[in-house]
Amino acid sequence: MTPAGPVLDRVRMTAEIAADDRFDVVVVGGGITGAGTFRDLALQGLRVLLVEAGDFASGASGALSRVAHGGFRYLERGDIGLVRDAVRERDRLVAAAPHAVRPIRVVIPLTSRFGGLLAAPLRFFRLASGRGLPGVAPMALGVALYGALSGGSGALPGGGAAAGTAARRRFPYLGRRFAGAVWTHEGRIEAPERIAVELIEEGVAAGGRAAALNYCRLVAVEHGRLVLEDRLAGRSFRAAAEVVVNAAGAHADRVAGLFGIEQRMTGGVAGAHLILEAGTLAARLGDDLLFFEDGAADPAKRRLCVLYRLGGDRLLLGTTETRCDAPEAADVGEADRTYLLAALAGLFPDEASGARVVGHMVGVRPLVHSDEADLAHRSRDHAVFRHRPGGLPLVTIVGGKWTTFRKMAEDAADAALDALGRSRRVSTADRAIGGGANFRDRRDGIEADLIGLGLPPDLARRLTATYGTRAPRVARYVAAKGGAAPLSDDGRLTRGEVRFFATEEMATSAEDVVRRRSDQFFRAARLDTVTARVAAELGVKGGPAS
Ligand SMILES: Cc1cc2nc3c(=O)[nH]c(=O)nc-3n(C[C@H](O)[C@H](O)[C@H](O)COP(=O)(O)OP(=O)(O)OC[C@H]3O[C@@H](n4cnc5c(N)ncnc54)[C@H](O)[C@@H]3O)c2cc1C
């Protein structure tokens, strides 16, 4: 906490907006793209307002597979530039947020050794299309190329390939039908929603009287002024902007429509994940993440699914790809469940039947609009569109991946700066994120300090691992009277943390806390009970220990 009080103080920010409602830039959408763009522009010294219709990162940015990856599978299509940029951003992210993004070994099981030796290069040079994973030999070349694209950054360990018994020794969970496997390392984004909040906090703290409101929706544009609905206060207000950045994800076309722009810029593709409880499978898999082909009879129709252990007995299994033109209606249906569980059964026939579905989530990828019918083949690149409705510059950013948010934000911010006639003062390329700042150097010292505050060593370790160099701020709430009392059976959520989220991170509902500020949605054995306890706690006022 800064001496002046929490940075993300809704009351103060709302009063500042009421006193002066003119902004250099208004960013619409508080997913990872909007959060990154907001931070970037605020760091340039601009007065920026971010409005998010729901909670921060409650759209696609909280429904992803949670992997920071370069897109190994896009290599096969020869998208070298896209993969190189994504690998670079992945490596930057691992360095910038070591408290929230950790290395994970990604294993791709393969059913043949030499299959696709001819077809894979043809696809690489775009001389052939189709799908189906090639064999170990061509995939090994792909892994080598993928590793080379990181330019020796050393952010993550490299990869390799193994066949036959060597593969089964290395990956004991592989069934006999697999001829081998290749592996790479990617980043596991443990807390994507928390990273969004940390970016937003940094933007507000940047000093340019920037403000950010969750539960605040752009509902109309009247005479060039934005009509914003504060859903918590139940009132509307107006704001003026020199430039508007539309980072509304799958809703981007609709937001552009409020400005009178009728252009198809994005095409949503919904994706579902299941949260499974499967102790034996979780134990067999260990810390590996599997990218595996579903069992579709036609190899040309096979897709890659993802499976890894979230922690304890819990696993994340995803994902589907369904065209989606109404993002607010996206849901996980019976067909999604059946498809994902069948894919799992193809990989682990024995263990799959014992897996229990304990949760699910769905999100809509805001891909750049395309006429490509094969959803898996739609580009994952991003695009910036510029319009000037009624003379007001409107910058729309769509596409990309969570992994590449920083670059997307930079491109959107550059377009906004250009419209303002301003130049960039600060680069975000090597900038740490929130609790990632100096984390590697200070980790041991912080843990010791927390123990010095009287916290049990296990709790001190968890708080440090979760919040990085922001942990001492959280610890002051946890060390306050009653703050260390656990609200969850696994002890991974305390009263003090809930008070911190409510006071310093703009969490207003139990869902904000269990789903986006903590990992309870994925880990809690009794989610309903934890949610009820959090709801009760949110009604209690409580500050940090002084
Ligand atoms: C199933 C699935 C798996 C994925 N897995 C990965 C992965 O492992 N790795 C990876 O890198 N990427 C992954 N992605 C892609 C990634 O999640 C998205 O590219 C990214 O989160 C998009 O972020 P965004 O901020 O652009 O959009 P969103 O997160 O959707 O944010 C847009 C926001 O705009 C808000 N909004 C809309 N209208 C208004 C309005 N009128 N006023 C105010 N706010 C408004 C919405 O509420 C929303 O929160 C995955 C996506 C899906 C769906």
The ligand as an SDF file (V2000), in Angstrom:
LIG
                    3D

 53 58  0  0  0  0  0  0  0  0999 V2000
  -10.6960  -21.4620  -24.8680 C   0  0  0  0  0  0  0  0  0  0  0  0
   -9.5620  -20.4990  -25.0560 C   0  0  0  0  0  0  0  0  0  0  0  0
   -8.2590  -20.9050  -24.8000 C   0  0  0  0  0  0  0  0  0  0  0  0
   -7.2060  -20.0060  -24.9780 C   0  0  0  0  0  0  0  0  0  0  0  0
   -5.9510  -20.3840  -24.6130 N   0  0  0  0  0  0  0  0  0  0  0  0
   -4.9300  -19.5060  -24.7280 C   0  0  0  0  0  0  0  0  0  0  0  0
   -3.6410  -19.8420  -24.2390 C   0  0  0  0  0  0  0  0  0  0  0  0
   -3.4230  -20.8960  -23.6290 O   0  0  0  0  0  0  0  0  0  0  0  0
   -2.6390  -18.9540  -24.4310 N   0  0  0  0  0  0  0  0  0  0  0  0
   -2.8380  -17.7560  -25.0500 C   0  0  0  0  0  0  0  0  0  0  0  0
   -1.8770  -17.0080  -25.2190 O   0  0  0  0  0  0  0  0  0  0  0  0
   -4.0740  -17.3820  -25.4770 N   0  0  0  0  0  0  0  0  0  0  0  0
   -5.1150  -18.2150  -25.3150 C   0  0  0  0  0  0  0  0  0  0  0  0
   -6.3750  -17.8490  -25.6970 N   0  0  0  0  0  0  0  0  0  0  0  0
   -6.5800  -16.5360  -26.3340 C   0  0  0  0  0  0  0  0  0  0  0  0
   -6.6970  -15.4130  -25.3010 C   0  0  0  0  0  0  0  0  0  0  0  0
   -7.4750  -15.8110  -24.2000 O   0  0  0  0  0  0  0  0  0  0  0  0
   -7.3230  -14.1860  -25.9370 C   0  0  0  0  0  0  0  0  0  0  0  0
   -6.6650  -13.8950  -27.1470 O   0  0  0  0  0  0  0  0  0  0  0  0
   -7.2030  -12.9530  -25.0450 C   0  0  0  0  0  0  0  0  0  0  0  0
   -7.5610  -13.2420  -23.7180 O   0  0  0  0  0  0  0  0  0  0  0  0
   -8.0800  -11.8330  -25.5800 C   0  0  0  0  0  0  0  0  0  0  0  0
   -8.0080  -10.7540  -24.6810 O   0  0  0  0  0  0  0  0  0  0  0  0
   -8.8230   -9.4280  -24.9560 P   0  0  0  0  0  0  0  0  0  0  0  0
   -8.5010   -8.5000  -23.8610 O   0  0  0  0  0  0  0  0  0  0  0  0
   -8.5420   -8.9680  -26.3420 O   0  0  0  0  0  0  0  0  0  0  0  0
  -10.3480   -9.8790  -24.9250 O   0  0  0  0  0  0  0  0  0  0  0  0
  -11.2940  -10.1620  -23.6020 P   0  0  0  0  0  0  0  0  0  0  0  0
  -10.5190  -10.8070  -22.5260 O   0  0  0  0  0  0  0  0  0  0  0  0
  -12.4770  -10.8580  -24.0910 O   0  0  0  0  0  0  0  0  0  0  0  0
  -11.6190   -8.7020  -23.1240 O   0  0  0  0  0  0  0  0  0  0  0  0
  -12.5620   -7.8640  -23.7450 C   0  0  0  0  0  0  0  0  0  0  0  0
  -13.3370   -7.1760  -22.6440 C   0  0  0  0  0  0  0  0  0  0  0  0
  -14.1150   -6.1220  -23.1860 O   0  0  0  0  0  0  0  0  0  0  0  0
  -15.2310   -5.9670  -22.3370 C   0  0  0  0  0  0  0  0  0  0  0  0
  -16.2760   -5.1960  -23.0200 N   0  0  0  0  0  0  0  0  0  0  0  0
  -17.0250   -5.5850  -24.0740 C   0  0  0  0  0  0  0  0  0  0  0  0
  -17.8970   -4.6130  -24.3980 N   0  0  0  0  0  0  0  0  0  0  0  0
  -17.6880   -3.5830  -23.5380 C   0  0  0  0  0  0  0  0  0  0  0  0
  -18.2950   -2.3030  -23.3660 C   0  0  0  0  0  0  0  0  0  0  0  0
  -19.3040   -1.8870  -24.1490 N   0  0  0  0  0  0  0  0  0  0  0  0
  -17.8420   -1.5020  -22.3690 N   0  0  0  0  0  0  0  0  0  0  0  0
  -16.8310   -1.9170  -21.5550 C   0  0  0  0  0  0  0  0  0  0  0  0
  -16.2350   -3.1240  -21.6850 N   0  0  0  0  0  0  0  0  0  0  0  0
  -16.6570   -3.9460  -22.6660 C   0  0  0  0  0  0  0  0  0  0  0  0
  -15.6390   -7.3940  -22.0350 C   0  0  0  0  0  0  0  0  0  0  0  0
  -16.4090   -7.4680  -20.8500 O   0  0  0  0  0  0  0  0  0  0  0  0
  -14.2990   -8.1020  -21.9250 C   0  0  0  0  0  0  0  0  0  0  0  0
  -13.8670   -8.2780  -20.5880 O   0  0  0  0  0  0  0  0  0  0  0  0
   -7.4580  -18.7000  -25.4780 C   0  0  0  0  0  0  0  0  0  0  0  0
   -8.7670  -18.2930  -25.7130 C   0  0  0  0  0  0  0  0  0  0  0  0
   -9.8200  -19.1720  -25.4780 C   0  0  0  0  0  0  0  0  0  0  0  0
  -11.2200  -18.6940  -25.6740 C   0  0  0  0  0  0  0  0  0  0  0  0
  1  2  1  0
  2  3  1  0
  2 52  2  0
  3  4  2  0
  4  5  1  0
  4 50  1  0
  5  6  2  0
  6  7  1  0
  6 13  1  0
  7  8  2  0
  7  9  1  0
  9 10  1  0
 10 11  2  0
 10 12  1  0
 12 13  2  0
 13 14  1  0
 14 15  1  0
 14 50  1  0
 15 16  1  0
 16 17  1  0
 16 18  1  0
 18 19  1  0
 18 20  1  0
 20 21  1  0
 20 22  1  0
 22 23  1  0
 23 24  1  0
 24 25  2  0
 24 26  1  0
 24 27  1  0
 27 28  1  0
 28 29  2  0
 28 30  1  0
 28 31  1  0
 31 32  1  0
 32 33  1  0
 33 34  1  0
 33 48  1  0
 34 35  1  0
 35 36  1  0
 35 46  1  0
 36 37  1  0
 36 45  1  0
 37 38  2  0
 38 39  1  0
 39 40  1  0
 39 45  2  0
 40 41  1  0
 40 42  2  0
 42 43  1  0
 43 44  2  0
 44 45  1  0
 46 47  1  0
 46 48  1  0
 48 49  1  0
 50 51  2  0
 51 52  1  0
 52 53  1  0
M  END
$$$$
